Amino acid sequence: MLETLDAIIATAAVALGLSLIVQAIQQIIKQWLDLKSNYMRFQLLAMFNTSQSMSSSDRDAGLRRITKMVGEVDDKARKIVDQIEEATKSFGYKDLELIETISVDDMKSLAKSLPMFAKAKEEWKHVEKDIDTWLLFTQRAFQELYQRRMKLWSFIVSAIVVIMLNANLLEVYGEFAMNKPVRDAAVALAEKFVAMPRDSILVKERTGSKDTAYVVSKPDSIIVKEIQKSLSDVQQIAASKTFQVFRWTKASIAKLYGDRWYFIWPKAILGWLAMTLLVSLGAPFWYDLLKTLMGLKNYLKK
């Protein structure tokens, strides 16, 4: 029973290691493309836009496809958002993420202080009404849009990492079940992971949503550096000649293009897809599961 549990722990350790790699890549992509700022910009442009009428049903459906309406936004909305973005920089924020949790009153104070409303009192009244009516919904819509997109990014990046490393779940578990030295090496990796402080390897977005399991208030650049440090063990194992769990070899490539390829490919795709789904669950999930499994193992040893 302990051998089976060790195989499960070893597989979970691989999933955690891959999740950490995906997590680091996501942070780099977010920082490179400035995704959070762009998604918030789309929502604010929709909120302040007056070139087309928007009913409450439009907004409740998610403000339609925000990315499609950016070209239809009027110049006034663009100017407001540009000045808000400039104003938020004085708070020490790189982008517009401040708006994610700002209160209605604070948002009105921020918008009213913009240079364009210094003398345009009538225009300000319309903007004030927009903030009163739509700000809370805009924040919720942003969070929903951002979380959906991050889940999609997570799945895509997970699939790329899994295929590049040939992390086939069926083969990974089979290797651990049959090969004790490899299994022991992965269990040792699991022990190192759970011995690390949780906040040294896991990242959860700052967000106004209530489903955040863990919060780290650090700049993306610092987060990426910390994650990269924690990946040293994973990188060493992946490069080891004795550890054949996630790596492409001549044998594995030949197997895919052998005489029975029509049986091998569906099994390989199934294994990659299964590992992708597991990895996309995220590092926090696998860290907590590993903690639980290690605790169960220690209990069964007594």
Summary of the structure (lengths in Angstrom):
residues: 302
radius of gyration: 24.2
end to end distance: 13.7
largest distance: 78.2
contacts: 895
relative contact order: 0.17
helix: 76%
strand: 0%
